[in-house]
Amino acid sequence: MGLKTVTPRRVGLFALPLLAATFAIALGFTLSAPHQAHADGHDGAQTGTTLGWLDGQTVQFFYSKPFFCAQPPSSGAPSGCEVGADGTVDPRPGPIPVLYVMTPLGFRPADSTLHCPVVGSCINHPSTIDASRLFGAAAADIPLPAHSHIVDQKHGGWWELKVIGVSDPAVWDQIVAGKSLATVRQLQMAGHGITGDIDTNTYLFFSVNQAQGQ
C-alpha cells in the first residue's frame, strides 16, 4: 500500500454525528465550481485545476486522469469509493503520497476557503462515496462533500486520500491561516474540533504546481 501516516488519534465518536450532519447539510449547497475544466486528458478524463495548500502556501493542482477506487473494501456507491476503510489495491506499485481532504463538519465556511465547494462535483473526483462504515447503511451512497486540500510535498502522479474532519469554525480558520500539514498535526494533538486521519480507498491523479499570483 501507499505511505502510511502516523495518526495523532482515531476519529472520536463525538465527531461522527457532526460528520453525518455535514453530509446531510451538504446536499443543499449548489455553489459555482472554482476549477477550470478543459479538453479530455488521459483515459477520457477532463483536465483541469483546483487549489491546494502546501507548507503555508496556496498551490495549484493540475488533474489529467480519472480517480481510482478499487474493491475491496466493498462500496455501495457507483464510484466504488469508500471512506472509513483503507484500500487493498493501489493504482501502481510503490509508495504513494497522501492528499489530506479537509472536510467541514456541521458548518459551512467561507467559499474562498473551500477548494471544492460544489457538493458532488470537483474535477476528476468521485461524485459519490460510501460512508456506511462510519454512519450505517443509509450512508452507502452520498454526494462527495465540499472540502479543501493539504499536501506536504510536491509530486506529480497518484495520491492516496485521507479525510480529516473539522467541527469547530475557529479550528478551520487556523488551518486556513496555516495552510500546512504541520498546522493540522498541532491541532489534532490539541484534540479539539478536529478528527484524526480517516482512511479511504480513493486515489486522485494530479501534479502540484505554483498557483497564479503566488
C-alpha positions as CSV (number, residue, x, y, z in Angstrom):
1,M,0.0,0.0,0.0
2,G,1.0,3.7,-0.1
3,L,2.8,5.6,2.5
4,K,1.0,5.4,5.9
5,T,0.8,8.4,8.2
6,V,1.1,8.3,12.0
7,T,-2.4,9.2,13.2
8,P,-2.5,11.5,16.2
9,R,-5.8,9.9,17.3
10,R,-8.7,7.9,15.9
11,V,-11.9,9.6,14.9
12,G,-13.8,10.3,18.1
13,L,-17.3,9.0,18.4
14,F,-18.4,12.6,19.2
15,A,-17.4,13.6,15.7
16,L,-19.5,11.1,13.8
17,P,-22.9,12.7,14.3
18,L,-21.3,16.0,13.2
19,L,-19.8,14.4,10.1
20,A,-23.1,12.8,9.3
21,A,-24.8,16.2,9.6
22,T,-22.2,17.6,7.3
23,F,-23.1,15.2,4.5
24,A,-26.8,15.9,5.0
25,I,-26.3,19.7,5.1
26,A,-24.0,19.5,2.1
27,L,-26.9,18.3,-0.1
28,G,-28.4,21.7,0.0
29,F,-25.4,23.6,-1.4
30,T,-25.0,24.2,-5.2
31,L,-22.3,26.8,-5.5
32,S,-20.2,27.6,-8.5
33,A,-17.1,25.4,-9.1
34,P,-13.7,27.1,-8.7
35,H,-11.8,24.7,-11.0
36,Q,-11.3,25.1,-14.8
37,A,-12.1,22.1,-16.9
38,H,-10.6,21.7,-20.4
39,A,-10.4,19.1,-23.1
40,D,-10.1,15.3,-22.4
41,G,-6.9,14.1,-20.9
42,H,-5.7,10.5,-20.2
43,D,-8.3,7.7,-20.2
44,G,-11.0,10.1,-21.3
45,A,-10.8,12.3,-18.2
46,Q,-11.1,16.0,-18.2
47,T,-8.0,18.1,-17.5
48,G,-8.4,20.9,-15.0
49,T,-7.3,22.5,-11.8
50,T,-8.1,23.2,-8.2
51,L,-6.2,24.9,-5.5
52,G,-4.5,23.3,-2.5
53,W,-2.2,24.1,0.4
54,L,1.5,23.2,0.9
55,D,3.8,24.4,3.6
56,G,2.0,27.7,4.2
57,Q,1.4,28.5,0.5
58,T,-1.5,28.2,-1.9
59,V,-0.6,25.9,-4.8
60,Q,-2.4,24.6,-7.9
61,F,-3.3,21.0,-8.6
62,F,-3.5,20.0,-12.3
63,Y,-5.6,16.9,-12.9
64,S,-5.3,14.8,-16.0
65,K,-6.6,11.3,-15.1
66,P,-9.8,9.9,-13.5
67,F,-9.9,8.9,-9.9
68,F,-9.2,5.4,-8.8
69,C,-11.3,3.3,-6.3
70,A,-10.8,-0.4,-6.3
71,Q,-12.7,-3.0,-4.2
72,P,-12.2,-4.4,-1.6
73,P,-13.2,-2.7,0.6
74,S,-16.8,-3.1,-0.7
75,S,-18.6,0.1,-1.6
76,G,-22.3,0.8,-2.2
77,A,-21.5,3.9,-4.2
78,P,-21.5,3.8,-8.1
79,S,-18.0,5.3,-7.9
80,G,-16.7,2.3,-5.9
81,C,-15.2,4.8,-3.4
82,E,-15.2,4.1,0.3
83,V,-14.5,6.3,3.3
84,G,-13.8,4.6,6.6
85,A,-11.6,1.7,5.3
86,D,-8.2,1.6,3.6
87,G,-7.9,0.3,0.1
88,T,-6.2,-3.0,-0.7
89,V,-5.5,-2.3,-4.4
90,D,-3.2,0.6,-5.4
91,P,-3.2,2.2,-8.9
92,R,0.5,1.5,-9.1
93,P,3.2,-0.3,-7.1
94,G,5.5,1.5,-4.7
95,P,5.0,4.3,-2.1
96,I,2.2,6.8,-2.8
97,P,2.0,10.2,-1.1
98,V,-1.1,11.3,0.8
99,L,-3.6,14.0,-0.1
100,Y,-5.4,15.2,3.1
101,V,-9.0,16.2,2.4
102,M,-10.1,18.8,5.0
103,T,-13.9,18.5,5.4
104,P,-16.0,20.9,7.5
105,L,-18.4,19.2,9.9
106,G,-21.8,20.7,10.6
107,F,-20.9,24.2,9.4
108,R,-20.3,26.0,6.1
109,P,-17.0,28.0,5.9
110,A,-16.4,30.9,3.6
111,D,-16.4,29.8,-0.1
112,S,-13.0,31.3,-0.5
113,T,-11.6,28.7,1.9
114,L,-13.0,25.7,0.0
115,H,-11.1,24.3,-2.9
116,C,-14.0,22.1,-3.9
117,P,-17.2,24.0,-2.8
118,V,-19.7,22.2,-5.0
119,V,-21.1,19.1,-3.4
120,G,-20.7,16.1,-5.6
121,S,-18.7,17.9,-8.2
122,C,-15.0,18.5,-8.4
123,I,-12.6,17.9,-11.3
124,N,-11.7,14.2,-11.6
125,H,-13.0,13.4,-8.1
126,P,-15.7,10.8,-7.4
127,S,-19.2,12.4,-7.3
128,T,-20.4,10.0,-4.6
129,I,-18.8,7.9,-1.8
130,D,-19.8,5.1,0.6
131,A,-19.6,6.3,4.2
132,S,-21.6,3.4,5.7
133,R,-18.7,2.2,7.7
134,L,-19.0,5.4,9.7
135,F,-22.7,6.0,9.7
136,G,-24.6,2.9,8.7
137,A,-26.4,1.6,5.6
138,A,-28.2,4.9,4.9
139,A,-24.8,6.5,4.0
140,A,-23.8,3.9,1.5
141,D,-24.1,6.3,-1.4
142,I,-23.8,10.0,-0.6
143,P,-22.5,13.0,-2.6
144,L,-18.9,14.0,-2.1
145,P,-18.9,16.8,0.5
146,A,-17.4,20.3,-0.1
147,H,-13.7,20.3,1.1
148,S,-10.2,21.7,0.8
149,H,-6.8,20.0,0.2
150,I,-3.5,19.8,2.0
151,V,-0.3,18.1,0.8
152,D,3.2,18.0,2.4
153,Q,5.3,17.6,-0.8
154,K,5.4,18.5,-4.5
155,H,4.6,15.4,-6.6
156,G,3.1,14.5,-9.9
157,G,1.0,11.4,-10.2
158,W,-1.1,9.3,-7.9
159,W,-2.1,10.5,-4.4
160,E,-3.9,8.4,-1.7
161,L,-6.8,10.3,0.0
162,K,-7.2,10.6,3.8
163,V,-10.1,12.6,5.2
164,I,-9.8,14.9,8.2
165,G,-13.0,16.4,9.6
166,V,-13.1,19.8,11.3
167,S,-16.1,20.6,13.6
168,D,-15.0,23.9,15.0
169,P,-15.0,27.0,12.7
170,A,-12.2,28.5,14.8
171,V,-10.1,25.4,14.1
172,W,-10.9,25.7,10.4
173,D,-9.8,29.3,10.4
174,Q,-6.4,28.2,11.9
175,I,-6.0,25.7,9.2
176,V,-6.8,28.3,6.5
177,A,-4.2,30.6,8.1
178,G,-1.5,27.9,8.5
179,K,-2.1,26.2,5.1
180,S,0.1,23.3,6.1
181,L,0.0,19.7,7.4
182,A,2.2,20.8,10.4
183,T,-0.7,23.1,11.5
184,V,-3.2,20.3,11.2
185,R,-1.0,18.0,13.3
186,Q,-0.7,20.6,16.0
187,L,-4.5,21.0,16.1
188,Q,-5.0,17.2,16.1
189,M,-2.6,16.9,19.1
190,A,-4.7,19.5,20.9
191,G,-7.6,17.2,20.4
192,H,-10.4,19.7,20.0
193,G,-12.7,20.3,16.9
194,I,-10.8,18.0,14.6
195,T,-10.7,14.3,13.8
196,G,-7.8,12.0,13.2
197,D,-7.0,10.7,9.7
198,I,-9.8,8.7,8.2
199,D,-8.8,6.0,5.7
200,T,-10.3,5.7,2.2
201,N,-9.8,3.5,-0.9
202,T,-9.6,6.6,-3.1
203,Y,-6.8,7.9,-5.2
204,L,-6.5,11.1,-7.4
205,F,-4.0,11.8,-10.1
206,F,-2.6,15.4,-10.3
207,S,0.6,17.4,-10.2
208,V,1.4,20.2,-7.7
209,N,2.3,23.5,-9.4
210,Q,2.8,27.1,-8.3
211,A,-0.5,28.9,-8.1
212,Q,-1.0,32.0,-10.2
213,G,-0.3,35.1,-8.2
214,Q,1.6,33.2,-5.5
